[in-house]
Amino acid sequence: MRVLFAGSPVIAVPSLEEIYRQEGIELVGALTNADTPKGRHAAPQPTDIAAAAQKINGMPVLKPEKLDASAREQVALLKPDILISFAYGHIFGPKFLALFPLGGINIHPSLLPKYRGPSPIQTAILNRDPVTGITVQTLALEMDQGDILAAERIELSDRETAGSLGELAAQKAAQMIISVLMKIKDGTVTKTAQNHEEASYCKLISRDDGLIDWSLSAVQIEAKIRAFDPWPLCRTIHNGRELYILKADIFKGQAPEKSPGQVLGIDKENGILIQTGDGILSVTQLQYQAKKALAWRDFLNGARDFLGSRLGN
């Protein structure tokens, strides 16, 4: 079975590597997004999938801007049997999917039909869901609407960040995709249609989503801090400077109620206390823009005007 793998971010790397190691499966190439400028000097950098694929000797890496006739011609030369997609970021059209005799498969980190779209991991954390999961589905012309080939639940503890949950999902997905490929190879795979009436959707996250609205509850803000770690990170404004709130919890103790965004003081066990629209947030790690991240005590040593100040302006 000849596999073309399509993906871009780090969450897809374990699946690529596991497919490469599997006997009886030939990884014929990687399809990924074009290099993008990063860092202080804006030098073009490859995607995580491109970087991983380039470590495999002789692995063709395709980086088309569009899946047009030229891209289809490059793919056809690889003579793939099946397409595996994980967070590639493009919709595959009928002409492209026709290149694969065995069709295409997509890995999606939610329990479909819940959270179709580009940010299922972050959305599950934002909504404080008790469970999420991974679904392996057939590729359909409509986003995340293919038949389900396999699904696995992941129990959540309300402590996950998008980074930690993404790492767990990446490892589980790598094992699931091999199992599905083996079933396709021996003809034992089963398909289950999604219930489209139960579908929900998530949106593309932007940097603007990381700005903290202190009128929200402490519960909502704490979930947002975890959901947007490692990107775009949650931030506020302190005396005209951007300030990232990196780690926080919901304070269970008592404190005088003030206006949302007011820095109330400290708790020796829980950190810096900040008033929200409902409840108090206890912050343990902060970072001014272009400075290093600091534990709360070290931060206060260099920001002596912080206690008693009002955040967000």
MARKOL-870336 format. One record per residue: residue in one letter; x, y, z of N, C-alpha, C, CB in turn. Coordinates in pm, whole numbers, plus 50000, padded with zeros to 5 digits. Glycine has a CB too. Example, Ala and Ser with C-alpha at 12.3 -4.5 7.8 and 13.67 -1.06 7.14 Angstrom:
a513194943150780512304955050780513204967050780511314955350905/s512854977550708513674989450714512905000350787514084994050572/
END
This chain:
m500854988050000500005000050000500895012550000499045000050124/r500705021049901501515033149886500735045149940501895035349737/v501325051950038500635062650112501285076150084500645059650262/l500445086050053500875100050053500305106350180500395107749923/f501165112850258500745118850384500645133850368501715115150498/a499505139650407499295154150400499125159650541498065157650312/g499935169250578499845175450710500815186950720500105165250820/s500705194650829501625205950846502155207250989500935218650808/p501325208051095501845210951228502405198751299500775216951313/v502965201251417503675191051493502775179551536504325197151614/i501475182151554500575171551598500535159951499499175177151618/a500845162551372500785152151269502075144151256500455158451137/v503155148751317504455142351297504495127751344505515150051369/p503995124251464504055110151504503335100751407503455108451642/s502235105151347501535096751249502385094551125500195103051210/l503015105151076503915103850962505025093750992504525117550925/e505655095251108506785086651142506355072151165507485091851267/e505185070151223504705056651247504365049751116503485056751340/i503775056851022503485051050891504785047050821502685061150803/y505795055650831507085052650768507695039750824508065064350787/r507525037450955508145025751019507365012850996508265028251167/q506125013850950505255002050942505614993250822503785006350934/e505824980450849506074970950740504794968850659506594957450796/g504954967350529503814965350441503164978050394502804957150510/i503664989550441503175002650397504355010650345502435010250514/e504205016450229505275024650171504835039250171505615019850026/l505555047450245505295061850249506005068150130505775068250385/v505225072350029505825076849903506095091749899504935073149789/g505565099349997505805113649996504985120750102505495119449860/a505355133550125504645142050219504155154450146505545145850340/l502925157950171502295169950114502085179650229500945166650040/t502605191750218502535201150330502435215350279503735199550422/n502225224650373502145238650335503515244250298501525246850448/a503495255250227504735261750186505465267350308504455272950085/d506775269350295507565275550402507005289450433509065276350363/t507065293250561506575306450601507655313850679505285305150686/p507675327350668508675335250741508445334250891508625349950695/k509525332050967509445331351112510705337451173509265316751160/g510595341151299511755346251371512025360951345512955338351335/r513055366051410513385380351402513745384551260514535383751495/h514355375551184514805379151050513835374450941516175373351024/a512695368950983511645364750890512175355250783511025376750824/a513075346350822513595336550727512555325650704514925330350779/p512395321150579511405310550551511745297750626511335307650399/q510755292250695510955280050773509965269350727510785282850924/p510385256850720509485246050678508475242750787510275233450640/t507385236550749506425231550848507055220150927505115226850779/d506415216551037506925205451117506945192451037506085203651244/i505925190450954505875178350871506995178550768504505177050802/a507245189950705508335190750608509675187750674508365204650542/a509895193250794511145190950863511315176150900511225199450989/a510235169850943510305155550978510515146950854509025151151051/a509825150250745509935142350623511315143450561508885146650522/q511945155150574513255157250516514335148950586513615171950522/k514035144050706514985135450777514935121050726514695135650927/i513905118050647513765104650589514435104750452512255100350579/n515455096850435516245097150311515375094850188517345086750317/g515485104150093514795102549965513315105449968514995088949917/m512785110450080511345113050090510975125550009510905114750238/p510145124349905509685136349834508785144749923508945132449704/v509015157649926508195166950004507605177249908509035173950117/l506295177249896505595186249805505005197849884504475178749726/k505235210249834504755222249905504005231549811505935229649969/p502975226649744502265235349649501465246149720501345227049561/e501385257949660500535268649714499055265049698500845282049644/k498745258449587497375254249559497375239849509496705263649456/l496275232949532496145219249481495575219849339495235210549574/d496345225949249495905227949112496435216849023496385241649060/a496345218848891496755208548796498225204948813496505213248653/s499065215048841500485212348861500715203548983501255225548876/a500005206449092500135198349213499655184149188499355204649329/r498545182849116498005169349086498995161449002496645170449012/e499695168048912500675161248829501845156048914501195170648718/q502295164149011503375159749099502955147649183503805171249191/v501715148049232501215136949314501075124349230499875140549378/a500565125649108500335114049021501645106648993499695118548889/l502755114048985504045107748959504485098449072505105118348937/l503945100649192504285092249307503485079249310504065099849436/k502435078349229501565066549219501045061749356502315055249150/p500425070849433499935066749566498645058649554499695079149655/d498415049849650497155042449659496145049749746497405028349714/i496635056549850495745062349948496355075250004495455052350062/l495485084550041495895097350100495535097250249495215109350027/i496505100650334496245102550477496455117250508497185093350565/s495445123650568495515137850599495345140150749494445145550520/f496195148850804496085152550945496515167150957496975143051037/a495525175950976495795190250996496585196350879496545192451127/y496195192650758496865198250641496415212650616496595189750517/g495125215450634494655229150623494075233050489495755238150653/h493905223350398493295226150269492165216050242494355225550155/i491175220450166490085211650124490515204449996488755219650101/f490305191449992490665183549873489465182749780491135169249914/g489675186549655488605186149556488475172449491488845196549451/p487435170349413487205157249352488305153049256485895157349279/k488895162149182489975158649090491195153749166490345170649002/f491475159949280492625155849359492385142249422492935166249467/l491215140149480490915127349546490865115949446489595128349622/a490575119049321490515108549219491875102449190489935114249091/l492955108649240494295103349219494585091149305495325114049247/f493715088149401493975077749500492965066349484493925083449642/p493385054949433492465043649411491725039349538493225031849356/l492375040549654491745036449780491135048249854492755029449869/g491105059949791490485071549853491385078449953489215067649919/g490765085950042491515093550141490955091650280491525108250105/i491815093750380491465092550522491935105150593492105079750586/n491115109850686491455121750764491455118350914490475133250735/i492435123650986492505122351131492045135651190493955118451180/h491085135051283490545147351341490485145951493489135150351283/p491095155251569491135153851714489885158651787492315161251767/s488765152251756487525153751833486695141351808486735166851792/l485595140051881484675128951856483605133951760484045123651990/l483885132351632482945137051530481585130151546483505134451388/p480505137851518480455150751448480645163151536479155151851379/k481095161551659481345173051746482625180051706481405168751893/y482565193251700483715201851673484365199251539484735200251781/r483555199151434484135199651301484835213151284483055197551191/g485955213051213486635225651190488075225851240485875236651254/p488695237951246490155238851263490675239251405490615250751195/s489825240151509490355241751646489635232951747490245256451690/p489495219951721488745211351814489405209651950488545197851752/i490715209451955491415207852083491195220052171492925205552061/q491395231852117491195244052194489745245652238491625256252112/t488815241952149487405243552180486955234352293486555241052057/a487465222152295487125212952404487605218452538487745199052378/i488785224752541489305230652664488515243152702490795234052650/l488225251652606487435263752632486085260352694487225271752502/n485475249752646484145245752694484205236952817483405238652586/r485435234052864485645225852984484935212352973485155233253110/d485045206452855484415193452830485065182752918484525189552681/p484285173152966484865162153044485545151652958483795155553127/v485235151452829485815141552740485915147452599484965128552739/t486955143452528487075146352386487575133552321488045158752357/g488265134452207488735122152145489365124552010487615112552131/i489555113551939490135113651805489245105251715491605108151806/t489025110151595488245102951496489065101251369486915110151466/v489055089051316489605086451183488415084551091490575073851181/q488355092650985487195092750896487635092550751486325105050923/t486745088550664487015089650521486995104450482485985081550437/l487805107950385487805121750337486585124150249489105124850259/a485835134550283484655138350205484905152050143483375138450295/l484095155650048484245168749984483855179950080483395169549858/e482975176950178482615186750280483475184350403481105185950315/m483825195250472484765194550584484285185450696485025208350638/d485105175350727484895166450842483545159250842485035174250970/q483035155850725481735149250715481825134950664480835157150625/g483045129350659483205115750609482725105150706484635113250575/d482645092850658482255081550742483345078550845481985068950656/i482925074550964483855071751073484415057651059483165073651210/l485755056651062486445043751055486935039151192487615044650959/a487215048551280487655045351416487505057951501489135040151419/a487265056051631487175067351724487645062751861485715072851731/e488305071651932488795068452066488585080452157490305064452063/r488055078052276487785088552374489055092252451486695084052471/i489125104952492490175109752580489495117052696491185119252504/e489665111852817489095118252935489915130652969489045108353055/l489235141453005489895154053038489805156953187489295165552959/s490825163753239490915166253383490765180953420492235161353434/d490525189753324490485204253347491855210053381489515207353458/r492925202853349494275208153368495035208353236495035199953472/e494475202853131495175202053002495355215952940494405192852906/t496475217752873496655228852781496475223652639498055235552800/a496335232852544496265228452405497525220852367496065240452310/g498655224952424499915218052395499945203852448501055225752451/s499595202152575499655188652634498605179352575499475189452785/l497405184652549496365176352489496725172852345495005183452495/g497345182252275497785179452138498835168552133498335192052075/e499755168452230500775157952235500145144252259501815160952345/l499175143752349498495131052376497725126352253497535132452497/a496995135552190496235132052071497155127351958495395143952024/a498315133651946499265129951841499725115451856500485139251843/q500035111351978500505097752002499395087551980501055096452143/k498205090552028497085081152010496715079951862495865085752092/a496725091251791496365091051649497335082451568496355105251593/a498615082751604499625074951531499325060051540501025077751585/q498855055351654498505041251669497195038051597498395037551817/m496245047251604494945044851541495055043951390493975055951578/i495875052551329495935052751183496575039851129496735064951134/i497535034251203498125021651160497085010551165499345017951248/s496305010151271495255000051283494255001051168494525001551417/v493855013251135492895015151025493515010950892492445029851019/l494765014650868495415010850742495524995750727496805017150734/m495814988950835495904974350830494534968050799496454968750963/k493484973850854492134968750826491734971550680491114975150922/i492124983050628491854985850487492614975950400492255000450451/k493834973050439494674964050359494104949950354496084963650416/d493544945250469493014931550469491504930850449493364924750599/g490894942450420489484942650384488504941350499489214931850290/t488924944450622488044942950738487564956150795488744935150844/v487914967350733487514980350787485994982250774488264991750714/t485404988750874483964991750869483765006750871483224985050988/k482675011250813482365025550804481045028250874482305030150656/t481005039350948479795043651016479505058050976479915042251170/a478335060550920477985074050879477795083151000476705073850794/q478215095550988477995105251095476535109551099478905117451077/n476085113251218474765119351234474935134351218474105115751373/h474655139451099474925153451068474055162851150474705156050921/e472925158151200472065166651282472705169851417470705159951304/e473675161951459474345164251586475645172151570474645151051654/a475925176851450477205183451423477305196951494477375185451272/s478515199851543478845213151593480175217151530478925213451750/y480485230051535481635235151461482495244151549481165242851338/c483775244951514484705253851583485365262951480485775245851663/k485875274251527486375284451435487905285051434485815298151473/l488425291651333489855294051325490245304151432490255299051184/i491285301051508491735309751617492735319851562492355301551732/s492605332251609493535342851570494225348351694492795354151493/r495235356451674495945362551786495005371151870497125370951737/d494035377451806493105386151878492295378451982492175392951780/d492105365451961491345357652057492045356552192491085343652001/g493335359152197494085357952321493925369652416495505356152291/l493315380552372493155392252459492125389052568492725404752377/i492485391252694491625387752806490575398552830492455385552934/d489335394352839488225402952880487985400153028486915400452791/w488375409353114488315406853258486885406753312489115417253332/s485905410553229484515409653273483985395253266483635418753187/l484725386353199484365372153200484645366353338485145364353090/s484135354353361484345347853491485755342253502483315336753512/a486175339653625487475333353647487535319553581487765332153797/v486415312453583486355299253519486615300453369484975292653544/q485995310153305486175311953160487585316353126485175322153107/i488145325453202489485330453173490525319653196489795342753259/e490385311953305491345301153331491345290953218491015294253465/a490155287353167490065277853056490705283752930488595274153029/k490505296652910491075303352793492595303352798490555317652783/i493175305452916494625305352930495195291752891495035308853075/r494525281052931494995267552896494745264452748494295257052984/a493605269052695493265266052557494195272852458491835270052528/f494725284452496495575292052404497055291052438495155306552405/d497415280352507498815277052536499175264652454499035274552690/p500085265552356501155275352342500895287052247502365268352297/w499755287452180499485298652088497985301252085500015295751945/p497565313652081498345326152073498775331752209497545336552002/l498505324452316498735328652454497745339752491500195333552472/c497405340152619496465350252667497245362352718495555344552779/r496745374052685497465386152721496495397052767498305391052603/t497045406652839496305418352883497235430352871495775416653030/i496785441852917497615453952913497835458853056496945465052826/h499095461653088499435467653218500265480153193500195457453308/n499695491653228500385504453208500925506053067501525505753308/g500105502252970500465503852829501335492952772501155516652813/r501725482952852502575472052805501765459152794503785470052900/e502055451452690501415438352677501985428752781501595432752535/l501075421852849501475412552955500785399152931501115418153096/y501565388552917501025375252898500755368653033501975366652813/i499575363053048499215355253165499365340653125497745358553216/l500405334053175500785320953125500195309353205502265319753124/k500125310853337499595300153421498725306353530500735291553484/a497575300453551496635305853650495705294853697495825317653591/d494965298053802493965288853855492815297153911494575279453964/i491765290353951490615297054011490825297454162489275289753974/f490825309454219491085311054362489845307054443491495325654394/k490075298354541488965293254620488745301054749489205278754654/g489695309854784489575317254909488705329654897490935321054958/q488785338154999487995350355005488885362554986487225351155139/a488325372854923489025385554907487985396354881490085384954790/p488265408954920487305419754894487045421054743487845433254950/e485795422454706485445423254563485735437154509483975419554541/k486405437654395486755450254328486285449654182488305452854335/s486675459654104486295459953963487085449453885486555474053904/p486475443653779487195433753697488515439153645486325429353580/g489565431053656490905435053614491745440853724490795444753504/q491155442953841491905448753953492825438154014490935454354061/v494095441754034495045432954101494845434754252496535436154058/l494335424554316493905425654456495055424454555492885415154486/g496025416354521497115413654615497695399954587496625414554760/i498255393654690498855380554673498315370754776500385381454683/d498415358154742498195347254834499465338854829496895338754799/k500085336454944501395329954947501395316154881501875328655089/e500255309354885500175296054826499735296154680499215287554906/n498975306454641498305306154510498745316854412496855307354530/g499525326754456500045336454362499335349854366499965331054225/i499345356854253498765370154240497265368854216499435378154126/l496475376354293495015375554283494475386954199494365375754424/i493665383354099493085393354008491585391454003493715392253866/q490855402454020489395402054015488905400053872488795415054075/t487905391653856487255389853726485785393853739487395375053675/g485025391953633483605395053639482845386053733482995394153503/d483395374353762482785365053856483885356153913481665356453788/g484325359254034485375351454096486745357754080485385337654038/i487725351154139489095356354143490035346454075489545359154289/l490925351853993491935343753925493245344754004492125348353777/s493885333554029495205333654093496255330253986495275323454213/v497185339553967498155338653858499515334853914498235352053780/t500165325153851501455320353901502615322253804501335305953935/q502325325553677503415328053582502975338853484503805315053505/l503865348753462503555360253378504755363653292503135372553463/q504505372053189505605375653099505255388653026505895364352998/y506075398853044505935410752961506405407352820506735422653020/q505805413752721506215411452582507705414352566505395420252485/a508385405252496509835406152468510695403752591510155419852409/k510085399752702510835396052822510655381152847510365404452945/k511375375652945511245361352973510095358753070512555355853030/a509575346653065508505342553155509055341353297507875329153110/l508245345753396508685345853534507625340053626509035360053577/a508065332953730507165329153837506705341853907507865319353938/w505545341253971504905353554019505755361554119503585350054083/r506475354854208507305362254304508425369854233507895352654409/d509085363354138510145369954062509585381453979510865359853970/f508395379453924507765390053845507525402453931506435385053785/l506995400554051506695411954137507955419254182505915407354258/n509075412254190510335418954226510725429554124511455408654240/g510335427553998510665437053893509505445753850511185429853776/a508345443953912507155451753875506465456254004506165443353785/r507105465454073506645469354205505365477754202507725476954277/d504995482454084503745489954070502575481054031503915501053967/f502775467854032501755458853980500605456854078502375445353947/l500925454354204499865452154304499025464754318500475448054440/g497715463054311496805474354320496465480754186497365484654409/s497175476854080496915482753949495695476553883498125481253859/r495275482553774494105477553699494585473053562492995488553686/l494295460553530494725454753403493695457353293494965439753417/g494195457653172493295459253057493305473253002491905455653096/n494145482053058494225495853005495625501253027493165505053073/
END
